């Protein structure tokens, strides 16, 4: 019965490509989600991983609402050995992204990783801002490869499904980053998200170190749950 359940859950999670599609130059990856789930940390870890693959990475500090968000991202940029584009606190996030995309084109950057303000799925003005960021990418880098990753904390319950559904409608999610799996939480909500929304999990956070964000493996995950 356990083996049968594993096979069913794995089949439900095989809903799309878990690899990042970042082949154009530049490619853009936007990170979204509520506050406190580990967005900025995940960006730093993915930046370090891409840098090891030989890519030139630029971080974009478009979270201009939270005090010290850009400072935190700058620390991760230094750790990962990447460049960063930032402005003052309270600046227009669209303007920061515009600057980052211009810099990426001028500097021959491979991938732009864009941090955004933590937002609840029911805040209409912040959700509209995500749509605006998407339009800026369409205008400045037409046809570029894009990833839109929702960062979810493994302790999130059913609210995670509601978040994913709303973010998918607004921003067109391409994947999930599941953080904080090194705690007691198992993050089972991602199975429901895969089943109902067809959005794959792409990364799993298993610790606080710079190498502790791993490409997601459905079999290992299901075996850990059951």
N, C-alpha and C positions, 0 to 999 in steps of 0.2 A: 504494500500500500504506500509506504514512504517513497519507494522508487518511482511508483506510478505518479505520485503527487509531484515529485521533483521534475519528471518529464513534462507534466502539464504546465507547471509554473515556468519552466525554461521555454516552452513553446510560446507561452503568452508574452514572454519578455523579448522574443526575437522579432522585433517590429520594425527594424530599420538598421542602417549602418551605424555601428558604434564608433567608427573611426572619424576623426575630424577631416572635413573636406576643405583644405586650405591650399589650393594649388595655384590660384592666380596671384599676381603681384601688383598691389597688395591684396591680401585677403583680410576680412574683418570678422572679429568675433565679439559679440556683445554679451555681457553677463548681467542677468537680471534676477530679482528676488527680493524678499523682505529683508529688513535689517537684522544683522546678527547671525546670519546663516553661514557666513564664511566666504562671501563673494570676493573680497579683496585678497584674502589669503589664497583662494583657489586661482585667481588670476596670476599671482606671483609664482605659484607652483607650476602652472601650465606654461608661463613664460620661460621658466628655467628649463622645462622639458623641451620646449621648441628650440631654445638656444642650443641645447645639447645636440639637437638634430641638425645644427648648422644654419638655422634660420635667423634672419635679422628681425627682431621683435621690438615693437613700439607700444608702450602702455599709454592709454588715454584716460586721464582722471576726470571723467564726466560726472562723477558724484560730487557735486558742488554744494549740496545741502548740508551734509554731515560735517561737523567740525573735525578737522584733522584727517578727513578721508584721503585727501590728496597726499598728505604727509605719510600716511600709512602705505599708500601705493608706492610712493617714492622710495621708502625703505625696501619694499619688495623688488623694485626696479634695480636698486643697487645690489641686492642679494643675487638677483638673477643675471646681472650684467646687461641690463636692457636700458634703452632710452625711454624717456617719459615726456608727455606734453601735458601741462597743467596750467590753470589760471587761478585767479583769486577765489576765495570762498564766496559763494553766492552768484558766481558767473553763470551765464547761460550755457547749459550742458551742450546744446547744439553747436554753439560757437567753439567750445573746446574740441568737440568731435571734428568739426570742420578744419580747425587748425591741425589736428592730428593727422587727418587724411591728406592734407596738403603737404605736411612734413613727410609723411610716408612715401608719397609720390616723388618728392624732391630727393629723399635720402635713399631711395631704392630699398625700402623696407619690405619684408616678406609678409608679416602678419601684424595687424593692429588689434590689440586686446583692449576693449573698452569697458571700464567700470561705470556703473550707473547708480543713482541714488536708490537706497532701499525703499521699496514702495509696497503698499498693500494693494491687493488686486481690486479693492473697491474704491480706490482714490482716482476719480475720473481724470483730474488734471495731470497727474503723474503718468497715468496710462497713455494719455494723449501725447505726452512728451516722448514716450517710447516710439510712437508712430512717427513723430517728427524726426527722431534720430534715424529711423529707418529710411525716411525720405531723403535725408542728407546723404546717406550712403548711396542710395539709388542715383542721386544727382552727381555726386563727386566721383564715384567709382562704379559706373554702370557695368553690370555683368560680372562683378567680382564675386568670388566665393565668399559665402557668409555663413556664420554659425550664430545662433541665438540660444544661449545656454541658460536654463533656469537652475539656480543653485538652491537646493533643498537640504535642510537639516534632517538627519535621520530620525530625530525625535518628532518630526511633524506627523500629525495624524491625518484624518480625513480632510482637514483644511488644505493640505498639500494638493489634493486632487482639484479642489475649487480654484486654488492659485494657478495650477498648471492649465486648467481649462481656460481661465480668463486671460492669462498671459499668452496662450497659444492663439486665441482670437485676436489679440492686440498686436503681438509682435512676431507671430509665426515661429514657435519654438522648433529647434532642430535637435535638442537633446537636454538631458538632465545631468547636473553634477550633484552627486549625493555625498554630503559631508558628514563628519563626526561619527563614522561607523566604528571608531575605536572605542566608543562608549558601550553602554548596554543596549541601546536602541538598534533595531535591525533595519529600519527604513522600509518596512513592507509596503508602504503606500506607493512606492514606485512600480509595484506589480500592477496595481489598479490603474496607474497613469499609463503604463504601457498597454494594458488591455483596452482601456476606454478611449485613449487619445492617440495611441500609436506613436508615442514619443519615446525614443530609446534612452537608456542611461549610458552616458559616455565616460564618466569618471567617477571614482569612489575615493573619498578621503578617509585615510586609515591612520592618521597621526598628524603631528604638528610640524614635522620636518619638511624641508623643501622638496624632498623626493617622496613624500607620503600622499601624493594624489596619483592613483593608479588608473590605467585604462580599465574600464569595467568588464568583468567576466561573469556572464550569467550563471554558468555552471558552478563556479566557486561560491557565488553569492547564494544561490538556492541551496547548495549543500551546507552552507553556514547557517542558514535559517532552519533547515530541517535536519 
